[in-house]
Amino acid sequence: MRNSLWLAFCLRLLANTAFGIFLHERETSQAIWLLAAGYIALECGILSIAWKPTRNFVLLGFTSDVGYALMALIGASLAVILAAWIQISGYFFVILAAGLLLRITLFTHRINTVLSFGVLLVASFLGITLSWLLYSVGHLTEVQFIS
């Protein structure tokens, strides 16, 4: 049972490492890195601390005909965005799936929401940090090889 916790933690770490490497390959600006860090923190918060309010807000959209229409429009708009940005959407889905797996694993181990938020955040930012280290080591060996 404890192995599943480490497996979920490592999957979250690897998902964020892959996302960080993707950002490195695109040579993104510092602003994009800050947006990515904000997204990661927001996702971790929604998956742990704000789970019930977020779920209730989404379910509120299904309580009337107007809510159904708005949810259909939002869903269609998201489908267009996903189709247009298929590669980046894939990374976001992998990060979300790994986060959900880790959150469910933490929930089954009866770990509270604040600690779950911390574990999700640590796994995520360790993955981003690992991508920085891998990129800098790879970049250094490439520079040394050229000279």
Z-matrix of the N, CA and C atoms (Angstrom, degrees):
N
C 1 1.454
C 2 1.530 1 110.91
N 3 1.314 2 117.76 1 -39.11
C 4 1.458 3 120.95 2 179.10
C 5 1.533 4 111.29 3 -69.10
N 6 1.344 5 116.73 4 -27.51
C 7 1.458 6 119.57 5 179.30
C 8 1.518 7 111.31 6 -63.96
N 9 1.333 8 116.98 7 -33.26
C 10 1.462 9 119.57 8 -179.73
C 11 1.526 10 110.81 9 -66.58
N 12 1.327 11 117.81 10 -31.42
C 13 1.457 12 120.74 11 177.35
C 14 1.522 13 110.70 12 -66.43
N 15 1.323 14 117.06 13 -44.05
C 16 1.461 15 120.29 14 178.74
C 17 1.522 16 111.25 15 -68.13
N 18 1.314 17 116.83 16 -37.28
C 19 1.460 18 120.44 17 178.48
C 20 1.532 19 110.64 18 -63.87
N 21 1.326 20 116.71 19 -45.68
C 22 1.464 21 120.37 20 178.38
C 23 1.525 22 110.89 21 -64.08
N 24 1.329 23 117.28 22 -39.90
C 25 1.463 24 121.35 23 177.49
C 26 1.529 25 110.53 24 -61.60
N 27 1.325 26 116.65 25 -45.70
C 28 1.469 27 120.58 26 -179.91
C 29 1.519 28 112.07 27 -66.37
N 30 1.331 29 117.77 28 -36.30
C 31 1.464 30 120.06 29 177.11
C 32 1.526 31 110.92 30 -64.60
N 33 1.319 32 116.72 31 -41.33
C 34 1.475 33 119.82 32 177.25
C 35 1.530 34 110.17 33 -64.31
N 36 1.325 35 116.47 34 -42.57
C 37 1.452 36 120.98 35 178.54
C 38 1.528 37 110.86 36 -61.13
N 39 1.329 38 117.37 37 -45.54
C 40 1.462 39 121.05 38 -179.15
C 41 1.524 40 112.20 39 -67.94
N 42 1.330 41 117.55 40 -35.67
C 43 1.465 42 120.24 41 177.94
C 44 1.517 43 110.70 42 -63.20
N 45 1.313 44 116.81 43 -42.88
C 46 1.461 45 119.83 44 178.58
C 47 1.526 46 111.97 45 -72.90
N 48 1.323 47 117.64 46 -30.38
C 49 1.460 48 120.23 47 174.65
C 50 1.525 49 110.10 48 -64.49
N 51 1.322 50 117.03 49 -44.82
C 52 1.465 51 120.65 50 178.32
C 53 1.526 52 110.90 51 -62.15
N 54 1.328 53 116.68 52 -40.27
C 55 1.464 54 120.18 53 177.44
C 56 1.523 55 110.91 54 -64.22
N 57 1.325 56 117.44 55 -41.64
C 58 1.460 57 121.04 56 178.01
C 59 1.522 58 111.86 57 -63.68
N 60 1.322 59 117.20 58 -40.01
C 61 1.458 60 120.55 59 177.59
C 62 1.525 61 110.11 60 -65.76
N 63 1.323 62 116.62 61 -39.42
C 64 1.468 63 120.81 62 175.37
C 65 1.530 64 110.47 63 -58.17
N 66 1.323 65 116.93 64 -44.14
C 67 1.460 66 120.04 65 178.53
C 68 1.528 67 111.58 66 -65.80
N 69 1.330 68 117.15 67 -37.37
C 70 1.465 69 120.36 68 177.79
C 71 1.529 70 111.16 69 -64.53
N 72 1.330 71 116.20 70 -42.86
C 73 1.461 72 119.85 71 -178.32
C 74 1.528 73 111.56 72 -63.25
N 75 1.311 74 116.61 73 -29.69
C 76 1.466 75 120.93 74 179.56
C 77 1.526 76 112.05 75 -86.18
N 78 1.330 77 116.05 76 -1.95
C 79 1.464 78 122.35 77 -178.23
C 80 1.527 79 111.17 78 48.34
N 81 1.319 80 114.78 79 55.09
C 82 1.462 81 121.04 80 -176.99
C 83 1.521 82 111.36 81 -74.22
N 84 1.310 83 114.50 82 158.89
C 85 1.465 84 120.98 83 -178.70
C 86 1.531 85 110.58 84 -78.18
N 87 1.323 86 114.35 85 170.06
C 88 1.461 87 119.97 86 178.16
C 89 1.520 88 111.18 87 -63.61
N 90 1.326 89 117.35 88 -31.81
C 91 1.467 90 120.75 89 179.07
C 92 1.531 91 110.79 90 -63.38
N 93 1.320 92 117.41 91 -39.93
C 94 1.471 93 120.87 92 177.85
C 95 1.519 94 109.96 93 -66.53
N 96 1.328 95 117.60 94 -38.79
C 97 1.470 96 120.33 95 176.95
C 98 1.528 97 110.58 96 -63.11
N 99 1.320 98 117.01 97 -39.71
C 100 1.469 99 120.03 98 177.46
C 101 1.523 100 111.16 99 -66.97
N 102 1.328 101 116.95 100 -39.47
C 103 1.471 102 119.91 101 175.62
C 104 1.527 103 110.95 102 -63.33
N 105 1.322 104 116.98 103 -40.33
C 106 1.465 105 120.72 104 178.14
C 107 1.526 106 110.85 105 -64.04
N 108 1.330 107 116.69 106 -41.74
C 109 1.473 108 120.09 107 177.59
C 110 1.523 109 110.67 108 -64.86
N 111 1.326 110 116.77 109 -40.11
C 112 1.465 111 120.26 110 176.44
C 113 1.519 112 111.86 111 -63.82
N 114 1.338 113 116.36 112 -41.88
C 115 1.466 114 120.36 113 177.35
C 116 1.528 115 110.81 114 -61.14
N 117 1.318 116 116.26 115 -44.38
C 118 1.462 117 120.30 116 -179.20
C 119 1.531 118 110.47 117 -62.51
N 120 1.319 119 116.86 118 -44.85
C 121 1.467 120 120.34 119 179.20
C 122 1.533 121 110.57 120 -64.38
N 123 1.328 122 116.94 121 -41.05
C 124 1.466 123 120.71 122 178.44
C 125 1.526 124 111.05 123 -64.12
N 126 1.328 125 116.81 124 -44.80
C 127 1.462 126 120.03 125 179.03
C 128 1.524 127 111.41 126 -62.46
N 129 1.321 128 116.83 127 -42.85
C 130 1.471 129 120.19 128 178.22
C 131 1.526 130 110.71 129 -62.12
N 132 1.325 131 116.53 130 -40.13
C 133 1.458 132 120.24 131 177.85
C 134 1.516 133 112.69 132 -64.92
N 135 1.323 134 116.22 133 -42.77
C 136 1.469 135 119.97 134 179.70
C 137 1.520 136 110.66 135 -66.83
N 138 1.329 137 117.83 136 -39.23
C 139 1.462 138 120.78 137 -178.81
C 140 1.524 139 113.14 138 -72.88
N 141 1.318 140 117.75 139 -15.67
C 142 1.466 141 118.29 140 -176.93
C 143 1.523 142 112.00 141 -123.81
N 144 1.303 143 117.59 142 -76.08
C 145 1.463 144 121.32 143 -172.23
C 146 1.524 145 112.37 144 -68.24
N 147 1.314 146 117.52 145 -43.66
C 148 1.471 147 121.18 146 -174.79
C 149 1.525 148 112.99 147 -99.92
N 150 1.320 149 118.36 148 26.08
C 151 1.462 150 120.78 149 -176.51
C 152 1.531 151 111.89 150 -63.04
N 153 1.316 152 117.63 151 -51.57
C 154 1.470 153 120.49 152 -177.00
C 155 1.528 154 112.36 153 -65.17
N 156 1.343 155 120.02 154 -46.70
C 157 1.471 156 118.40 155 177.36
C 158 1.534 157 113.00 156 -62.29
N 159 1.316 158 117.24 157 -36.84
C 160 1.469 159 120.02 158 178.70
C 161 1.517 160 110.42 159 -66.99
N 162 1.324 161 117.14 160 -44.16
C 163 1.457 162 121.07 161 178.34
C 164 1.517 163 110.69 162 -61.34
N 165 1.328 164 117.24 163 -44.11
C 166 1.467 165 120.35 164 179.34
C 167 1.523 166 111.72 165 -64.50
N 168 1.331 167 117.91 166 -37.05
C 169 1.458 168 121.77 167 178.50
C 170 1.526 169 111.00 168 -65.66
N 171 1.333 170 116.59 169 -42.72
C 172 1.469 171 120.02 170 178.57
C 173 1.522 172 110.42 171 -66.64
N 174 1.321 173 117.37 172 -42.34
C 175 1.465 174 120.23 173 179.36
C 176 1.520 175 112.23 174 -66.71
N 177 1.320 176 117.09 175 -25.61
C 178 1.457 177 121.40 176 176.48
C 179 1.526 178 110.99 177 -60.65
N 180 1.332 179 116.87 178 -31.24
C 181 1.458 180 121.20 179 178.90
C 182 1.512 181 113.66 180 -68.13
N 183 1.320 182 118.18 181 -15.94
C 184 1.457 183 121.73 182 -178.58
C 185 1.526 184 112.85 183 -103.39
N 186 1.328 185 117.58 184 18.96
C 187 1.465 186 119.52 185 -176.72
C 188 1.525 187 113.44 186 -97.39
N 189 1.331 188 118.07 187 -7.77
C 190 1.463 189 119.38 188 179.79
C 191 1.521 190 109.36 189 -148.48
N 192 1.337 191 115.32 190 171.49
C 193 1.464 192 120.14 191 177.83
C 194 1.524 193 111.21 192 -65.14
N 195 1.319 194 116.84 193 -37.41
C 196 1.459 195 120.39 194 177.69
C 197 1.536 196 109.51 195 -64.64
N 198 1.311 197 116.67 196 -40.68
C 199 1.460 198 121.01 197 177.95
C 200 1.518 199 111.46 198 -62.49
N 201 1.350 200 116.63 199 -43.04
C 202 1.462 201 119.79 200 176.82
C 203 1.520 202 111.28 201 -61.17
N 204 1.325 203 117.39 202 -42.87
C 205 1.464 204 121.27 203 -179.88
C 206 1.526 205 110.57 204 -63.97
N 207 1.339 206 116.98 205 -43.57
C 208 1.465 207 120.17 206 178.34
C 209 1.526 208 111.50 207 -63.96
N 210 1.311 209 116.66 208 -41.29
C 211 1.466 210 119.75 209 179.34
C 212 1.531 211 110.61 210 -65.44
N 213 1.330 212 117.70 211 -36.66
C 214 1.466 213 120.62 212 176.75
C 215 1.521 214 110.83 213 -65.58
N 216 1.323 215 117.15 214 -42.11
C 217 1.466 216 120.46 215 178.13
C 218 1.524 217 111.74 216 -65.50
N 219 1.311 218 116.51 217 -42.58
C 220 1.464 219 120.72 218 178.10
C 221 1.526 220 110.03 219 -64.07
N 222 1.323 221 116.35 220 -42.79
C 223 1.470 222 120.07 221 178.75
C 224 1.518 223 112.20 222 -63.08
N 225 1.325 224 116.93 223 -41.50
C 226 1.468 225 120.35 224 178.62
C 227 1.528 226 110.78 225 -66.03
N 228 1.318 227 116.44 226 -40.71
C 229 1.468 228 119.90 227 178.37
C 230 1.523 229 111.03 228 -63.47
N 231 1.324 230 116.33 229 -42.38
C 232 1.467 231 119.77 230 178.03
C 233 1.528 232 111.48 231 -65.04
N 234 1.327 233 117.23 232 -35.68
C 235 1.469 234 120.39 233 177.94
C 236 1.526 235 110.87 234 -63.21
N 237 1.329 236 117.47 235 -39.33
C 238 1.465 237 121.06 236 177.77
C 239 1.523 238 110.20 237 -65.35
N 240 1.325 239 116.93 238 -43.89
C 241 1.469 240 120.83 239 179.05
C 242 1.526 241 110.27 240 -62.79
N 243 1.334 242 116.95 241 -43.07
C 244 1.462 243 120.56 242 -179.98
C 245 1.514 244 111.50 243 -63.42
N 246 1.325 245 116.69 244 -39.93
C 247 1.466 246 119.86 245 -179.99
C 248 1.522 247 111.12 246 -69.04
N 249 1.309 248 116.77 247 -37.16
C 250 1.467 249 119.92 248 -178.56
C 251 1.532 250 111.35 249 -72.19
N 252 1.308 251 117.43 250 -36.39
C 253 1.464 252 122.04 251 -178.46
C 254 1.523 253 110.07 252 -117.13
N 255 1.306 254 116.20 253 61.69
C 256 1.460 255 121.02 254 -172.06
C 257 1.527 256 112.64 255 -64.08
N 258 1.327 257 118.59 256 -39.44
C 259 1.462 258 119.79 257 -176.76
C 260 1.523 259 111.62 258 -69.10
N 261 1.310 260 117.27 259 -47.99
C 262 1.469 261 119.57 260 -179.57
C 263 1.529 262 110.08 261 -67.51
N 264 1.342 263 117.01 262 -34.09
C 265 1.465 264 120.41 263 177.34
C 266 1.518 265 111.02 264 -62.58
N 267 1.317 266 116.19 265 -37.28
C 268 1.463 267 119.92 266 177.44
C 269 1.509 268 112.03 267 -60.74
N 270 1.328 269 116.61 268 -42.63
C 271 1.462 270 119.87 269 177.75
C 272 1.529 271 110.99 270 -63.26
N 273 1.330 272 116.69 271 -42.84
C 274 1.464 273 119.31 272 179.86
C 275 1.526 274 111.44 273 -64.34
N 276 1.344 275 117.21 274 -38.31
C 277 1.459 276 119.58 275 178.27
C 278 1.520 277 111.99 276 -67.54
N 279 1.320 278 117.12 277 -39.09
C 280 1.467 279 120.10 278 178.02
C 281 1.519 280 110.34 279 -65.16
N 282 1.334 281 116.52 280 -43.24
C 283 1.471 282 120.20 281 178.28
C 284 1.525 283 110.12 282 -62.71
N 285 1.331 284 116.74 283 -43.23
C 286 1.464 285 120.48 284 179.43
C 287 1.526 286 111.43 285 -64.81
N 288 1.333 287 116.84 286 -43.28
C 289 1.470 288 120.09 287 179.83
C 290 1.526 289 111.18 288 -64.27
N 291 1.321 290 117.10 289 -42.45
C 292 1.465 291 120.05 290 177.91
C 293 1.527 292 110.77 291 -65.58
N 294 1.330 293 116.45 292 -37.17
C 295 1.462 294 120.24 293 177.07
C 296 1.522 295 112.21 294 -65.99
N 297 1.329 296 116.13 295 -41.78
C 298 1.470 297 119.65 296 177.51
C 299 1.524 298 111.06 297 -64.49
N 300 1.321 299 116.42 298 -41.51
C 301 1.466 300 119.58 299 177.83
C 302 1.521 301 111.24 300 -61.21
N 303 1.320 302 116.45 301 -44.96
C 304 1.465 303 119.59 302 178.97
C 305 1.518 304 110.91 303 -65.56
N 306 1.323 305 117.44 304 -41.30
C 307 1.477 306 120.42 305 179.37
C 308 1.523 307 111.28 306 -63.55
N 309 1.312 308 117.67 307 -42.83
C 310 1.475 309 120.75 308 178.19
C 311 1.520 310 110.12 309 -64.65
N 312 1.313 311 117.06 310 -41.23
C 313 1.467 312 120.38 311 177.95
C 314 1.520 313 111.16 312 -63.13
N 315 1.329 314 116.64 313 -43.05
C 316 1.469 315 119.85 314 177.45
C 317 1.529 316 110.80 315 -64.74
N 318 1.332 317 116.72 316 -37.93
C 319 1.459 318 120.73 317 178.78
C 320 1.531 319 111.26 318 -64.58
N 321 1.335 320 116.47 319 -41.72
C 322 1.466 321 119.10 320 179.61
C 323 1.527 322 112.20 321 -69.19
N 324 1.330 323 116.32 322 -22.92
C 325 1.465 324 120.35 323 174.97
C 326 1.529 325 111.41 324 -87.77
N 327 1.322 326 116.76 325 6.59
C 328 1.467 327 124.45 326 177.32
C 329 1.534 328 112.86 327 59.52
N 330 1.332 329 115.52 328 41.30
C 331 1.459 330 120.83 329 176.69
C 332 1.522 331 107.54 330 -93.17
N 333 1.346 332 116.85 331 132.95
C 334 1.468 333 120.71 332 -174.18
C 335 1.521 334 111.95 333 -66.78
N 336 1.327 335 116.01 334 168.55
C 337 1.456 336 121.60 335 -172.54
C 338 1.526 337 113.63 336 -67.80
N 339 1.321 338 117.41 337 -36.58
C 340 1.468 339 119.51 338 -179.32
C 341 1.530 340 110.22 339 -67.57
N 342 1.324 341 116.98 340 -43.28
C 343 1.458 342 120.59 341 177.41
C 344 1.535 343 110.43 342 -66.98
N 345 1.327 344 116.93 343 -36.57
C 346 1.466 345 120.71 344 176.12
C 347 1.519 346 110.84 345 -61.54
N 348 1.326 347 116.14 346 -42.15
C 349 1.463 348 120.42 347 176.89
C 350 1.522 349 110.18 348 -58.99
N 351 1.320 350 116.31 349 -44.36
C 352 1.462 351 120.38 350 179.66
C 353 1.514 352 112.50 351 -63.32
N 354 1.328 353 116.95 352 -42.89
C 355 1.469 354 120.67 353 -179.95
C 356 1.523 355 110.26 354 -65.49
N 357 1.335 356 117.11 355 -44.21
C 358 1.464 357 120.70 356 177.71
C 359 1.523 358 111.10 357 -60.63
N 360 1.318 359 116.02 358 -43.73
C 361 1.460 360 120.74 359 -178.78
C 362 1.528 361 111.39 360 -66.53
N 363 1.323 362 116.97 361 -42.69
C 364 1.471 363 120.89 362 179.35
C 365 1.526 364 110.09 363 -63.52
N 366 1.329 365 117.56 364 -46.16
C 367 1.466 366 120.26 365 179.57
C 368 1.522 367 110.84 366 -60.92
N 369 1.327 368 116.31 367 -40.83
C 370 1.461 369 120.62 368 -178.05
C 371 1.520 370 111.79 369 -66.75
N 372 1.318 371 116.42 370 -50.75
C 373 1.458 372 119.01 371 -176.74
C 374 1.527 373 112.68 372 -74.22
N 375 1.325 374 117.88 373 -24.98
C 376 1.459 375 119.38 374 170.84
C 377 1.524 376 110.15 375 -65.43
N 378 1.325 377 116.40 376 -38.33
C 379 1.463 378 120.29 377 177.26
C 380 1.514 379 112.06 378 -64.39
N 381 1.335 380 116.49 379 -43.78
C 382 1.464 381 120.11 380 177.89
C 383 1.532 382 109.97 381 -64.18
N 384 1.325 383 116.85 382 -42.18
C 385 1.464 384 120.84 383 178.15
C 386 1.526 385 110.94 384 -62.88
N 387 1.318 386 116.11 385 -41.12
C 388 1.465 387 120.32 386 177.80
C 389 1.525 388 110.79 387 -61.63
N 390 1.330 389 117.22 388 -38.03
C 391 1.469 390 119.37 389 177.63
C 392 1.525 391 110.89 390 -65.11
N 393 1.328 392 117.15 391 -37.88
C 394 1.473 393 120.51 392 176.29
C 395 1.525 394 110.24 393 -62.24
N 396 1.336 395 116.29 394 -44.66
C 397 1.464 396 119.75 395 -179.40
C 398 1.523 397 111.54 396 -65.69
N 399 1.326 398 116.78 397 -44.71
C 400 1.461 399 120.22 398 179.30
C 401 1.522 400 111.10 399 -62.63
N 402 1.309 401 116.53 400 -40.72
C 403 1.457 402 119.98 401 -179.64
C 404 1.528 403 110.78 402 -68.09
N 405 1.325 404 117.51 403 -42.66
C 406 1.461 405 119.08 404 -178.31
C 407 1.523 406 111.33 405 -68.96
N 408 1.327 407 118.71 406 -37.43
C 409 1.459 408 121.39 407 177.01
C 410 1.523 409 109.98 408 -67.25
N 411 1.327 410 116.71 409 -44.02
C 412 1.466 411 120.28 410 177.52
C 413 1.512 412 111.73 411 -63.99
N 414 1.306 413 116.84 412 -37.86
C 415 1.456 414 121.26 413 179.46
C 416 1.524 415 110.75 414 -69.06
N 417 1.335 416 117.26 415 -37.96
C 418 1.468 417 120.59 416 178.83
C 419 1.522 418 111.32 417 -66.81
N 420 1.321 419 117.65 418 -43.12
C 421 1.460 420 119.39 419 -179.79
C 422 1.528 421 110.13 420 -67.95
N 423 1.320 422 117.61 421 -33.13
C 424 1.464 423 120.21 422 177.99
C 425 1.524 424 110.07 423 -67.60
N 426 1.324 425 117.94 424 -40.26
C 427 1.463 426 121.61 425 178.51
C 428 1.529 427 110.00 426 -67.32
N 429 1.310 428 117.48 427 -41.27
C 430 1.464 429 120.51 428 179.97
C 431 1.524 430 110.58 429 -66.73
N 432 1.316 431 116.69 430 -35.50
C 433 1.457 432 120.83 431 -179.74
C 434 1.528 433 111.31 432 -67.45
N 435 1.338 434 115.78 433 -36.98
C 436 1.457 435 119.97 434 -179.26
C 437 1.519 436 110.60 435 -70.79
N 438 1.326 437 118.55 436 -41.03
C 439 1.473 438 119.82 437 -178.46
C 440 1.488 439 109.35 438 -83.36
